[in-house]
Amino acid sequence: SKHQLTRSDTVFALGGGVTGDLTGFAASVYLRGVRWVQLPTTLLAAVDASVGGKTAIDLPEGKNLIGTFYQPHAVLCDTNAFETLPKSVFSDGCAEIVKYGMPCDSALFDSLPCGLQKIEDIVARCVEIKRDIVCGDEFDRGSRQLLNFGHTIGHAIELLSNYTIPHGNAVAIGMVIITEAAMRAGICSEKCADSLVRLVKKLGLPVHCPYNAEQLFEASLRDKKRAGDTLTIVVPESVGRCSLKNVSLEEWKKLLCLACSSQTD
């Protein structure tokens, strides 16, 4: 406000996912909404965080608990910016690419990691998938929740680590855990789970969770997709196909115990 921005001005978010989320949230509430433009500089922001209109800030109690749905005026992505990223930050963004492939696009999943050599095509495909899903469910009440694959557990991991574990790393672990749980529950095949674990490792991402089932369960109770005593989770059935399941908290705890037991076998 000290710069006296008006409703005819535009705010630009130059940076990664946190920068975009915070800028978008501020733009959505200042003067009840001013225009904003996303300028993602990280792979994670380019393929996911900058597209779709979700804005948010984290609280000590949970991930993205304060936020709005507020679409940017434009998203401008220069993939040359990725050349400045440390390898670990680039790998962190790869988790979100896997997040698109597993529930929505087996060809995208199968193209990795070699497909990263044509990063413009990868980014374009991810944005295309998200565009189509968001156009049909902007406010995250149905099919858009498929894009939360790995995120319920991932957000719990971020919270438990006091946000010291990066988002992509946490999502990678979350995808592995829920897939191994699905395998143990007979929902997906061992081949499906093995394919995911191998890919996550090839991309330089972690597969082992530093927290136990009880810790994950307690942290996940703060998830935005919780409604009373039920939680909506994304469960893999095969590469390229996931489903949404509403589970009781008791069922969710059992799934987490299945998953965590597979990590200690």
HUMO-V246406 format. One record per backbone hydrogen bond with DSSP energy under -0.5 kcal/mol. CO is the residue of the C=O (numbers start at 1). NH is the residue of the N-H. If there is no record, write none. Layout:
co = <CO | CO>
nh = <NH | NH>
//
This chain:
co = <1 | 6 | 9 | 11 | 12 | 13 | 13 | 15 | 15 | 16 | 17 | 18 | 19 | 20 | 21 | 22 | 23 | 24 | 25 | 26 | 27 | 29 | 30 | 35 | 36 | 36 | 37 | 38 | 39 | 40 | 42 | 43 | 44 | 44 | 45 | 48 | 53 | 53 | 55 | 57 | 59 | 62 | 62 | 66 | 68 | 68 | 74 | 75 | 76 | 77 | 78 | 79 | 80 | 81 | 82 | 86 | 86 | 87 | 88 | 89 | 90 | 91 | 92 | 93 | 93 | 94 | 95 | 96 | 97 | 97 | 98 | 99 | 100 | 100 | 101 | 102 | 102 | 103 | 105 | 106 | 107 | 108 | 109 | 111 | 113 | 114 | 115 | 116 | 118 | 118 | 119 | 120 | 121 | 122 | 123 | 124 | 125 | 126 | 127 | 128 | 129 | 130 | 131 | 132 | 133 | 137 | 142 | 143 | 144 | 145 | 146 | 148 | 148 | 150 | 151 | 152 | 153 | 154 | 155 | 156 | 157 | 158 | 159 | 161 | 164 | 166 | 167 | 168 | 169 | 170 | 171 | 172 | 173 | 174 | 175 | 176 | 177 | 178 | 179 | 180 | 181 | 182 | 182 | 183 | 189 | 190 | 191 | 192 | 193 | 194 | 195 | 196 | 197 | 198 | 199 | 200 | 201 | 212 | 213 | 214 | 215 | 216 | 217 | 218 | 219 | 220 | 223 | 225 | 227 | 229 | 230 | 231 | 231 | 233 | 233 | 235 | 238 | 238 | 241 | 241 | 243 | 245 | 245 | 247 | 248 | 249 | 250 | 251 | 252 | 253 | 254 | 255 | 256 | 257 | 258 | 259 | 260 | 261 | 261>
nh = <4 | 9 | 35 | 37 | 14 | 15 | 39 | 41 | 42 | 20 | 21 | 22 | 23 | 24 | 25 | 26 | 27 | 28 | 29 | 30 | 34 | 32 | 33 | 11 | 73 | 74 | 13 | 76 | 15 | 78 | 46 | 47 | 48 | 49 | 50 | 51 | 55 | 70 | 68 | 66 | 62 | 59 | 65 | 57 | 55 | 70 | 38 | 77 | 78 | 79 | 81 | 82 | 83 | 84 | 85 | 89 | 90 | 91 | 92 | 93 | 94 | 95 | 95 | 96 | 97 | 98 | 99 | 100 | 100 | 101 | 102 | 103 | 104 | 105 | 105 | 240 | 241 | 242 | 109 | 110 | 111 | 112 | 112 | 115 | 116 | 117 | 118 | 119 | 121 | 122 | 123 | 124 | 125 | 126 | 127 | 128 | 129 | 130 | 131 | 132 | 133 | 134 | 135 | 136 | 137 | 140 | 145 | 146 | 147 | 148 | 149 | 151 | 152 | 154 | 155 | 156 | 157 | 158 | 159 | 160 | 161 | 163 | 162 | 164 | 166 | 170 | 171 | 172 | 173 | 174 | 175 | 176 | 177 | 178 | 179 | 180 | 181 | 182 | 183 | 184 | 185 | 187 | 188 | 186 | 193 | 194 | 195 | 196 | 197 | 198 | 199 | 200 | 201 | 202 | 203 | 205 | 204 | 216 | 217 | 218 | 219 | 220 | 221 | 221 | 222 | 223 | 226 | 232 | 230 | 249 | 227 | 233 | 247 | 235 | 245 | 243 | 237 | 241 | 237 | 238 | 235 | 233 | 247 | 231 | 252 | 253 | 254 | 255 | 256 | 257 | 258 | 259 | 260 | 261 | 262 | 263 | 264 | 264 | 265>
//
